[in-house]
């Protein structure tokens, strides 16, 4: 037995004997005391760990501040309606950038990222402004090109350029669009983006605040995340810092429609009637299975696994084994990401193990992923929704009626039990907006 563990048990027993008045109470109190003592010992021995957490907090605050400056560059002179479109396009750009890095690197540092020796844990999950200057310069030099070749940082940036033009933003003026993108890529962290040493994390109810950043979630969500982190052994102070780190990271990717989830009540049905045990694309702030399976870990995949690890992330979807699972896969509505997610789901359902995937996609019927799903040998059912026939929910639980049509493709392996028609009917009702 390690001396540290012996020390914990001795403290625990002393506390338990002091507060318990019966044998049964002593056992209960002893278990609680072990947890309390372990927390106290961990708290007293964090040392460099607490310094590292603060450094990560400061880095994520810097990222959030730079992201806000980029938003200002892109939207300051835009009409309100156009500003919303610009923010949505930038959100897709950020998400595509991170997903592209994850796929191209196979879990290692991608070709378009840079490690400065201080990168916190996930060097393959860096923001554009932390990429190599020569790489960003090369992208700017190629903005006049018209051919897209794949899903590299260059290609997703050219895709953003094309979306600005297609939406007739910036007057659909290519030169103006290119100039805006060049300015975005030139932005770099500066003194104005730094977190003051005097700034501390404040968590109150559903509010998370650090410096100039304030994010509001439901009090229930924040309480759940605190419980998950502390059950994993984090102290109260460390938990609050990690909450702020995650809130900063997700705030920095211009969160909007790509963070919406299908209705919470539909997840209740998926968990109760279909044994759903994995969300393919989620975050600590919108995971529904984390809510349903309170305290259970490894219930959702997320874009930033190390940032989200204290709150139960199962890791990167593109590295997660779907075989033998019942997964709800609601990817960002970005064609390249949907293509990759679809391929993984279909491959998993070809396995001998009982596997099922509920894949939520927009009805882009001319996209290759739609044809692939429609003719998949493992397709068991699909639930189609016209505009406004279903709805989504954001991280605060706010309902957004879908102004676009969608389909949920239900893929099942040969060994998976066939779906009960009654269960399918209940799911349809849970997904309905009541406006169809």
N, C-alpha and C positions, 0 to 999 in steps of 0.2 A: 504494500500500500504506500502511496506517495505521501510524504510528510504534509503537503498542502491539503490533501483529502482528509488525513487524520485530524488536522487542525480544524477543518470545517465541521467534521462530525463531533468533535469535542465541544465546540461552541454550540452546535445545534442541540446536543444533549443537555447542556447546561441551561440553555434558554427553555427547552421543553420541560425540564424538571421544575423550573422556576414557575412556569405559567400553567402547568397542567395539574389537575386535582384528582384525576382518575386514570386508570390504566388506558382506557380507550382514548381519553383526551390526550394522554401523553403521546400515544402513537401519532395522532393527528397533528398535535403541536410539534412533535419531532420532525415530521415531514415538512411542515411549514418553516420550521426553524432552519432545517438544512438548506432550503431554498433561500431563506433570508441571509444565512451566514455565507452561503456561496456568493450571493450578490455583494455582500459587504467585502469579502475577500477580493472578488473580482474588481470592485470599485477601488480598493486600495492598491491594486497591482496593475492598473491599466498603463500607467507611465507613458511610454512612447505611443501606446495605442490611442490615448485621448488626444495627444498631439496630432497624430495622423488623422483622426476624425475631424479635428478643427481645420487642418490643412485641406481636407477634402471639402469641408463646408465652404471654406473661402474660395476654393477653385470653382465649385458649383455656383456660388453667388456671382463670381466673375462671369461665368458662362451665361447666367440669367441676365445680367446687366448688358453684356454684349448683344445678346439676342434682342433685348428691348431696343437697343440702338439700331439694329438692323431693321426691325419693324418700323421704326420712325423714318429711316431712310426710304423705305418702300411705300409707306402709307401717308406721310405727312401732307402731301399735296393732292391726295386722292379724295374723291367723293366718298361718302360713307358707304354706299353700296359697293363701290370699287374696292374700298379698304377691306371689306369683308372677304371679297374674292381673293385679294392679294394675300391676306393672312391664311386663307385656306390653301393657296398654292405653296406658300412658304412652309406650311405644316407638312404638306406632302413631300416637299423637298428635304426637309429635315429627316422625316421618317425614312424616306428612300435612301438618303445618305447613310444613315446608321445601318439599315438593313443590307445595303449594298456592301458595306464594309464587312459585316458579319458573314455574308455568303462568300465573298471573294477570298476571305482570309482563312476559311475553314477553322475558325476559332483562334487564328493567330493574327498578328498585326497585318492589316490589309495594305495593299501596295500604295494606297493614297493617304495613309495616315502617318503620323510621325510620333515617335516617343522621345520626350525631352528628358527622360530619366526621372521625372517626377509624376508621370501619368498615374492616376489612381486606379489601380486594379484592372481596368478594362481599356487597354490601349487601342483596341479595335473598335471602341465606341467613342470616338472623339468628334467634337463639333468642327464644322468647316473652317472656323477661324484658327484652329490649332493644327491644320494641315500644313504641309511644307509650302513655303512661299513660292518655290519654283513650280509646284504642282498647280497652285491657284493661278499663277501667272500664265501657265500653259492653257488653262481653261479659258481665261479671259481672251487669250490670243485666238482661241478656236470658236468664239461666240458667233462668228460669221458663217461657220459651217452649217450645212443643212442636214447632213447624214448622221443618224443615230446608230451606234454600233452595238450597244448592250446596256449594262446597268452600272457602269463605272461612275465615279464622281463627275467626270466630264459629261457623260451621257444624261445623267439625271439633272445636271445643271442646264444642259441644252433643252431638256424636256420642260423645265421650268420656264425657260425663255419662250418656248413654243406655246405653253399654256397662257402666258401673259398676252401673247399676240392673238391667240384664238379667242380669248375673253375680251379682246379689244381694250385691254388695260394700257395705260400710258399712251393713249391715243393710237394704239397698235403700231406705234412708230418703232421699227426695229432698232434704229440707232439709239433712241431714248431707252428702250428696254435693255439693250446691251450695256449702256452706261450705268443704269441702275444696278444690274447684276455685277458689273465690275466694281462699283462702290461697295456692294455687299461683301464681295470677296476680299476687298481691301481692308475691311474692318478688322481690327486686332485689339486684344485687351489692353487697357491703359489704366492709369492711376484712378480715373473716375469710376472704374468698375470694381474697385476693391472694397471688401468688407472691412469696416472699422473693427479694430480689436475690442472696442467697447461694446459692440453689438452682440447680443446674446439671443438665443432662440426662445421664442415665447409660444407655448402651445396652450390654448384656452378653448375648451369646447371643441368646435370644429375648425377653429382658426389656427393656422400655422404662420408665424411671422418671424422674419429675420431681416434686419436692415430695412431696405425700402420694399422688400417683397412680402406681400400678404396673400395667402391663399385660403379660401373658405371651402370646407367640405362639410359633410354632416357630422355632428358630434358622435353619432354611432360609428361612422367609418373610422374616425380618428381613435376612438376608444378601442375598436377592434384591432387596429394596427399596433397600438401600444401593447395590448394584451399579447398579440402574436410575438412581437419583438421581445417582450420581457419573459415570455415563456421559453424563449431561446437563450435566455441568460443575460440579456442586455440590461444595464442599469437604467434608471429613470433618465438621467442626464444624457447617456448615450442614445437612448431611444428617441428623445426629443431632437437631438442633433441629426440622427439618421432620418427622421421624419422631415426635417427641414431640407436635408440633402436631396431626398426624393422629390419633395415639392418643388425645389429649385430646378432640378433636372427636367421634370415634366412641364414646368412652366416655360422653360427655355425652348421647347420644341413647338411653341405656338399652338397649344392644345385647342382643338376645335372638334370638328366632325369626326376626325379619325380616332377620337377617344370615346365615341359613343358606343354603348353596348345595346344588345337586344333587351327587351323588357326584363326587369328583375323577376317578375312573376313567371316568365317563360323559363328562366333558369331554375326557379323552384320546381317546375314541372320536369325539366330535363334531369334534375338531380333525383327527384322522388320517383319518377316513372321510368327513366331510361338509365339511371345510375351514372349520369355524367360525372366524371371525376377529374377532368382537365380542361382548362381554357387555353386555347392556342395563342391568343393575343390579348393580353390584359395588362393591368398595372396594379400596384397596391391600392390605388384610389378608385378603381372601377371593377375590380375582380368580384364577380358575383358568387363564384364557388367558394371563395375565401369567406364570404359572409355566411353562406349556407353551411359550410363545413368548418365552423368557427374553431380555431385552434389547430386544425389539420394543416400540415404544411405540404408543399409540392403540389398545389392545386391549380396553379396557373403559370403560363410562360409569359415572359415580359421582354421588352426591348433592352432593358438595362439590368441584366441579372445580378451583377455585384451590388449595384445601388439598391436593388429591390430585395436582396437576399435576407435582410433582417425581417422582412415582412412576408416571407414564405414563397418567393418566386422559385419555380422549378427550373428556371434557366431560359435559354434562348430556344424559341420554338423550332428553329432550323437545326438544333442539335438534340431536341427532345425525342425520345422513343415513343411513338404513338401506338405501337403494337400492344394489344391487350388492354387498351384504354377506350373510354368513351369520351371523345373530345368535342368540345364546341369551338369551332374555328371561325372567328369573325375577324379576318385580316383587314388592315387598312385598305381602303378602296384605291389601291395603286396597282395597275395591271401586272407589273413585273412581280410584285410581292404575292398577289393572288395566284399567279402562275406557279410560283415556287411552292406556295402552301398547298395548292391543289395537288401538285405532283407528290408531295410528301404524304398527303392523306390517302391518295389512291394506292401508293406503294404500300403503306401500312395495312390497308384493307385487303391486300393480296396475301397477307400472312396467314398461317394456320390458326393463330390465336383469335379469340373473339374480340373483334375490334369494330368500333363504329365512330363515324365522324359526321357532325352536323356542320356543313360548310356554308357560311353566309356570304353571299356575293351580290353585287349590283347586277341588274339585267342588261349587261353590255353584251348583247347577243352576238355581236360581230367579233368579240374578243376570243382568242384561242382558248382561254381557260373555260369559257362558257361551253364551247363545243366539247372540250375534253371531259368536263363534268357530265354533260348531257348524255354522252355515249359510253361513260365508264361502266365496265362490267360489274362493278360493285355497287352501282346506284340502286338503292332499294325504294326510296320515295323522294319526292321533292315538294316543297311548300312554296308556292309562288304568290307574291303580293304585288298588286298594282300600286300606283302612287296613292299615298295616304291610307292604304289598307293596313299598314303596320306602323310601328313607332319604335324609336330608340330612346335611350336615356343617357344623360351625361353623368359626370361623377357626383353631382349634387342630387341626383335623382330626378332632375327636371325632364319632362317628357318632350320629345321632339317628333312630331308626326313626319313620316318619311315622304318627302316631296319627290321621291324617285321610286322606281320599282325594284324589287329584290326577289331573290330565290334562295331558299335553304335546301341544299342538296344533302340528302341523308345517304351516306356511303356505309356499307356494312360488309364485313368479311363473311365468307361462306359459313364459318362456324359460329357467327353471332346469332343469338336468338332472333327470330322474326319479330318485327314490330307489331304490337297489339293495335288493331284499328282504333279501339277506344282511347288508348294512350295518345295516338296520333291526333285524334279529334280534340283532346284536352289541350295538347300543345298548340294546335291551330287557334283555339279560342284564346289562349294566353298571349299569342302573338298579335291577335287582331286589335286594330285601333278602334273598331266599332263604327268606322266610317265607310266601310266597303258597301 
